[in-house]
Amino acid sequence: MADGEHIATPSSKKPLLIVGVLVVVALVVVVFFSLAGGDAGPLGGIVNDDTPPTPEFAFVVAEPKTVETASAPNHQAAVTASQTPARAVTQRLDDLYTAAFLDPGNWMEGSYVDVVGFFSDDASSSAEDQLDVLTAGPGAAEAFDSIRPLPGRLKLRVLLDPAGVARSVEGSARFVARGTGPAGQVTMISTGQFIFGRVDGEWVVVSFSVQRSDEERTPKPGASTSPGASAEPSEAEPT
């Protein structure tokens, strides 16, 4: 070996190797927490939000009926005038029942404050008094692990004033959902009559009558409690 020449031994490389590994680990940790750190990060909802998604739901709607009060009615014009309010009320009832039965953010918390917002000021107090009938109920989180919709049906009648302007819309709804939990399955059937009026440019419920009839199915020992394990209820038309 020539004078002054230095040959690195394996032991002289270890400190550099350890420092390099620590730097890489630190960078990985910083990137992970940047991505997963709360709602601001793109992974925040995946890491921190245990609430399942809200199932999609829409009523099967029969052709709306138009009630004309003009002395010389124009049927085609009346049908045209009824289409926009009929679509608006259909969407409102889709959203009402979704909030009342299907949104896990509501039934898992037992809170249905947003449901009352579908009702007028005069009807909201009655709605608050009947939330146990209008919704999955305050105890739904204890009873169910999931709530899934089944086909629901809706009939509409649009009342036009003598000038051919829609003044009210009556909706007859039959909503069905199945809640599945440790004790078995409950098929929740809601039949309701809703009258919508236009308040401050928005269609809201001004009067209603809703009934509930629930069908419970207790699983047999060893039987599955999945939503598809039992027969679906009959799909009678709303009256």
C-alpha positions in Angstrom: 0.0 0.0 0.0 1.4 3.4 -1.0 2.3 5.9 1.7 -0.6 8.3 2.5 -3.3 6.1 0.7 -6.4 5.5 2.8 -8.7 2.5 2.2 -12.2 2.9 3.7 -13.3 0.0 5.8 -16.9 -1.2 6.2 -17.1 0.3 9.6 -16.4 3.7 8.2 -19.5 3.5 5.9 -22.1 2.6 8.6 -22.8 6.1 10.0 -23.6 7.4 6.5 -25.9 4.5 5.8 -27.8 4.9 9.0 -28.3 8.6 8.4 -29.6 8.0 4.9 -32.2 5.4 6.1 -33.4 7.8 8.8 -33.8 10.6 6.3 -35.9 8.4 4.0 -38.1 7.2 6.9 -38.6 10.8 8.0 -39.7 11.8 4.5 -42.2 8.9 4.3 -43.7 9.8 7.6 -44.1 13.5 6.6 -45.7 12.6 3.3 -48.2 10.2 5.0 -49.4 12.7 7.6 -49.6 15.4 5.0 -52.0 13.2 3.0 -53.9 11.7 5.9 -53.9 14.7 8.2 -57.6 15.5 8.7 -60.2 16.6 6.3 -57.7 18.9 4.5 -55.7 16.0 3.2 -56.9 13.9 0.3 -56.9 10.7 2.5 -58.6 12.5 5.4 -62.0 11.0 4.6 -60.6 7.5 4.2 -58.6 7.5 7.3 -60.9 9.3 9.7 -64.5 9.0 8.4 -66.2 5.8 9.4 -69.6 6.9 8.2 -70.8 4.7 5.3 -72.1 6.4 2.1 -75.7 7.3 1.7 -77.5 4.8 -0.6 -79.0 6.3 -3.7 -82.8 6.5 -3.9 -85.5 7.8 -6.2 -89.2 7.1 -6.3 -90.8 5.4 -9.3 -93.2 8.1 -10.4 -96.5 7.7 -12.2 -97.5 10.2 -14.8 -98.7 13.3 -12.8 -102.3 14.2 -12.9 -103.4 17.8 -13.5 -106.4 19.4 -11.8 -107.7 22.3 -13.9 -109.9 25.1 -12.5 -110.1 27.4 -15.5 -113.5 28.1 -16.9 -112.2 27.4 -20.4 -109.3 25.0 -19.8 -106.5 24.3 -22.2 -105.4 20.8 -21.4 -102.1 20.8 -23.2 -101.1 24.1 -21.6 -102.2 22.7 -18.2 -100.0 19.6 -18.6 -97.0 21.8 -19.6 -97.6 24.0 -16.6 -97.7 21.0 -14.2 -94.4 19.5 -15.3 -91.9 21.8 -13.5 -93.7 21.7 -10.1 -94.1 17.9 -10.4 -90.4 17.4 -11.0 -89.6 19.8 -8.1 -91.9 18.0 -5.6 -90.6 14.6 -6.8 -87.0 15.7 -6.0 -88.1 17.1 -2.6 -89.7 13.8 -1.6 -86.7 11.8 -2.8 -84.5 14.0 -0.7 -86.9 14.0 2.3 -87.0 10.2 2.5 -83.3 9.9 1.9 -82.6 12.2 4.9 -85.3 10.5 7.0 -84.3 6.9 6.5 -81.1 6.4 4.5 -78.5 9.1 5.4 -76.2 7.4 8.0 -75.2 10.8 9.2 -78.8 11.1 10.5 -79.9 7.7 11.6 -76.5 6.7 13.1 -76.7 9.9 15.3 -80.4 9.6 15.9 -80.8 13.3 14.8 -83.1 14.4 12.0 -82.9 18.2 12.2 -82.6 18.6 8.4 -85.8 16.6 7.8 -87.8 19.4 9.5 -86.5 21.8 6.8 -88.7 20.2 4.2 -91.8 21.5 6.0 -93.3 25.0 6.2 -93.1 27.0 9.4 -96.7 26.1 10.2 -96.2 22.3 9.6 -92.7 22.0 11.1 -93.9 21.7 14.7 -96.1 18.7 13.7 -93.2 17.2 11.9 -91.0 17.5 15.0 -93.7 15.8 17.0 -93.9 12.9 14.6 -90.2 12.3 13.8 -90.4 8.7 15.2 -92.9 8.0 12.4 -91.4 10.2 9.7 -87.9 8.8 10.1 -86.0 5.6 10.9 -86.2 6.7 14.6 -83.9 7.9 17.3 -82.9 4.3 18.2 -81.9 3.3 14.7 -78.2 3.2 15.4 -78.8 0.6 18.2 -81.1 -1.5 16.0 -79.4 -1.5 12.6 -76.0 -1.9 11.1 -77.3 -0.8 7.7 -80.5 0.6 6.1 -81.1 0.0 2.4 -84.0 1.2 0.2 -86.3 -1.0 -1.7 -88.4 0.3 -4.7 -90.8 3.1 -3.7 -93.8 4.5 -5.6 -95.1 8.0 -5.9 -98.3 9.5 -7.4 -98.7 13.3 -7.9 -101.7 15.6 -8.5 -100.9 19.2 -9.5 -103.6 21.8 -8.8 -103.7 24.8 -11.2 -105.5 28.0 -10.4 -107.9 29.6 -13.0 -104.9 31.4 -14.6 -103.1 28.1 -15.1 -100.5 28.6 -12.4 -99.6 25.6 -10.1 -100.8 26.4 -6.6 -100.3 23.1 -4.8 -99.0 19.6 -5.4 -100.3 16.5 -3.7 -97.9 13.5 -3.4 -99.0 10.0 -2.4 -95.9 8.1 -1.5 -95.1 4.5 -0.5 -91.5 4.2 0.7 -89.9 0.9 1.7 -86.5 0.4 3.4 -84.9 -2.6 5.1 -82.8 -2.2 8.2 -80.5 -5.1 9.1 -79.0 -5.5 12.6 -77.9 -8.1 15.2 -81.6 -8.9 16.0 -82.6 -9.5 12.4 -84.3 -7.5 9.7 -87.0 -4.8 9.9 -88.8 -3.8 6.7 -90.0 -0.2 7.3 -93.0 0.8 5.2 -94.0 4.4 5.1 -97.2 5.5 3.4 -97.8 9.3 3.3 -100.0 12.0 1.8 -98.1 15.3 1.4 -99.4 18.6 0.2 -96.8 21.0 -1.1 -97.2 24.7 -1.4 -94.8 27.3 -2.8 -93.2 29.4 -0.1 -90.6 32.0 -0.9 -90.0 30.4 -4.3 -89.6 26.9 -2.9 -91.9 23.9 -2.7 -92.4 22.8 1.0 -94.8 20.5 2.8 -97.7 22.5 4.2 -99.8 19.5 5.3 -99.2 15.8 5.7 -100.4 12.5 7.0 -98.0 9.6 7.4 -98.4 6.1 8.7 -95.7 3.4 9.4 -96.0 -0.3 9.3 -92.9 -2.3 10.1 -92.3 -6.0 9.5 -89.7 -7.7 11.7 -87.9 -10.9 10.6 -85.9 -12.7 13.3 -83.1 -14.8 11.7 -83.1 -18.5 12.4 -80.0 -19.9 14.1 -77.1 -20.0 11.6 -79.1 -18.0 8.9 -77.7 -15.0 7.2 -79.0 -11.5 8.1 -77.8 -9.9 4.9 -80.4 -7.6 3.2 -81.0 -10.2 0.5 -81.8 -13.1 2.8 -85.5 -12.6 3.0 -88.3 -12.1 0.6 -89.1 -8.5 -0.4 -92.5 -7.1 0.6 -95.2 -6.7 -2.0 -95.1 -3.5 -4.1 -98.7 -2.3 -3.9 -99.4 1.1 -5.4 -100.0 4.0 -3.0 -103.6 5.0 -2.6 
